Amino acid sequence: MKSTVKLAALIFVSSVIGLAHADTVSPPAFLALRSDLATYHAGQRAVLSAEIRILPHASQDEVVLLANWDGAPIRLTRLTESTWAVVSPIFEGASAHQWQVRAYLQDAR
């Protein structure tokens, strides 16, 4: 039982990593999504990371990332100024999963 990892873009400020057979579309250049493995088996978890490639220039601006796993909110942990990560729930079989990340630029004040 395997799930393959493919990257796809939902909208300009949102990217998705699909863990199944899905059409591949290039994600936005400012947001990179990665997984630790190309395929997963039942009982495993995916280590997923999101990296912002273009940081705000103004000191009062900040980037906020929000993520969903199969449509439900999942909490990202910020590792560096530009990198966030999360560990997926345990895979229970060969089924499709989707990790969606939305990036927002906002005033930090």
KEZARO-160685 format. One line per field, with one value per residue (C-alpha): residue number from 1; z, y, x. Coordinates in nm, 3 decimals, always signed. Example, Ala and Ser with C-alpha at 12.3 -4.5 7.8 and 13.67 -1.06 7.14 Angstrom:
seq <- 1 / 2
up <- +0.780 / +0.714
north <- -0.450 / -0.106
east <- +1.230 / +1.367
//
This chain:
seq <- 1 / 2 / 3 / 4 / 5 / 6 / 7 / 8 / 9 / 10 / 11 / 12 / 13 / 14 / 15 / 16 / 17 / 18 / 19 / 20 / 21 / 22 / 23 / 24 / 25 / 26 / 27 / 28 / 29 / 30 / 31 / 32 / 33 / 34 / 35 / 36 / 37 / 38 / 39 / 40 / 41 / 42 / 43 / 44 / 45 / 46 / 47 / 48 / 49 / 50 / 51 / 52 / 53 / 54 / 55 / 56 / 57 / 58 / 59 / 60 / 61 / 62 / 63 / 64 / 65 / 66 / 67 / 68 / 69 / 70 / 71 / 72 / 73 / 74 / 75 / 76 / 77 / 78 / 79 / 80 / 81 / 82 / 83 / 84 / 85 / 86 / 87 / 88 / 89 / 90 / 91 / 92 / 93 / 94 / 95 / 96 / 97 / 98 / 99 / 100 / 101 / 102 / 103 / 104 / 105 / 106 / 107 / 108 / 109
up <- +0.000 / -0.119 / -0.152 / -0.385 / -0.315 / -0.577 / -0.553 / -0.684 / -0.655 / -0.551 / -0.590 / -0.611 / -0.233 / -0.155 / -0.221 / -0.173 / -0.136 / -0.240 / -0.109 / -0.381 / -0.757 / -0.861 / -1.150 / -1.091 / -1.122 / -1.036 / -0.698 / -0.661 / -0.669 / -0.326 / -0.137 / -0.149 / -0.002 / +0.069 / +0.217 / +0.366 / +0.140 / -0.210 / -0.100 / +0.231 / +0.368 / +0.621 / +0.973 / +0.862 / +0.908 / +0.668 / +0.778 / +0.576 / +0.546 / +0.397 / +0.306 / +0.219 / -0.048 / -0.052 / +0.289 / +0.353 / +0.334 / +0.571 / +0.939 / +1.035 / +0.790 / +0.871 / +0.689 / +0.845 / +0.725 / +0.787 / +0.698 / +0.658 / +0.646 / +0.449 / +0.506 / +0.883 / +1.041 / +1.133 / +1.334 / +1.175 / +1.387 / +1.285 / +1.264 / +1.119 / +0.989 / +0.660 / +0.736 / +0.903 / +0.952 / +1.062 / +1.107 / +0.945 / +1.117 / +1.075 / +0.731 / +0.773 / +0.418 / +0.052 / +0.030 / -0.094 / +0.147 / +0.096 / +0.280 / +0.197 / +0.300 / +0.269 / +0.303 / +0.418 / +0.436 / +0.716 / +0.932 / +1.253 / +1.460
north <- +0.000 / +0.318 / +0.681 / +0.895 / +1.258 / +1.525 / +1.904 / +2.118 / +2.479 / +2.563 / +2.939 / +3.201 / +3.228 / +2.867 / +2.549 / +2.187 / +1.868 / +1.575 / +1.232 / +1.021 / +1.015 / +1.371 / +1.604 / +1.791 / +2.168 / +2.396 / +2.567 / +2.944 / +3.038 / +3.206 / +2.896 / +2.558 / +2.244 / +1.931 / +1.586 / +1.359 / +1.061 / +1.010 / +0.727 / +0.618 / +0.289 / +0.215 / +0.296 / +0.570 / +0.947 / +1.216 / +1.496 / +1.795 / +2.134 / +2.468 / +2.733 / +3.096 / +3.199 / +3.571 / +3.739 / +4.079 / +4.381 / +4.608 / +4.540 / +4.574 / +4.300 / +3.929 / +3.608 / +3.380 / +3.023 / +2.827 / +2.460 / +2.189 / +1.812 / +1.650 / +1.964 / +1.988 / +2.249 / +2.121 / +2.321 / +2.416 / +2.465 / +2.751 / +2.626 / +2.933 / +3.277 / +3.117 / +2.747 / +2.569 / +2.195 / +1.943 / +1.565 / +1.408 / +1.171 / +0.800 / +0.661 / +0.384 / +0.252 / +0.337 / +0.637 / +0.994 / +1.269 / +1.642 / +1.896 / +2.253 / +2.557 / +2.917 / +3.204 / +3.552 / +3.874 / +4.096 / +4.391 / +4.257 / +4.548
east <- +0.000 / +0.167 / +0.070 / +0.277 / +0.358 / +0.288 / +0.282 / -0.001 / -0.118 / -0.475 / -0.470 / -0.196 / -0.147 / -0.219 / -0.026 / -0.111 / +0.083 / -0.131 / -0.049 / -0.206 / -0.238 / -0.322 / -0.248 / +0.076 / +0.075 / +0.368 / +0.321 / +0.373 / +0.743 / +0.730 / +0.607 / +0.784 / +0.625 / +0.829 / +0.787 / +1.053 / +0.970 / +0.831 / +0.597 / +0.444 / +0.315 / +0.042 / +0.164 / +0.403 / +0.381 / +0.499 / +0.730 / +0.609 / +0.776 / +0.676 / +0.932 / +0.864 / +1.116 / +1.034 / +1.027 / +0.865 / +1.096 / +0.904 / +0.976 / +0.608 / +0.500 / +0.493 / +0.406 / +0.145 / +0.093 / -0.227 / -0.255 / -0.519 / -0.482 / -0.765 / -0.973 / -0.917 / -0.685 / -0.339 / -0.086 / +0.246 / +0.558 / +0.785 / +1.145 / +1.319 / +1.220 / +1.114 / +1.047 / +0.753 / +0.694 / +0.433 / +0.413 / +0.108 / -0.132 / -0.050 / -0.136 / -0.390 / -0.384 / -0.356 / -0.583 / -0.558 / -0.456 / -0.414 / -0.201 / -0.301 / -0.097 / -0.216 / +0.033 / -0.077 / +0.121 / -0.009 / +0.082 / +0.239 / +0.116
//
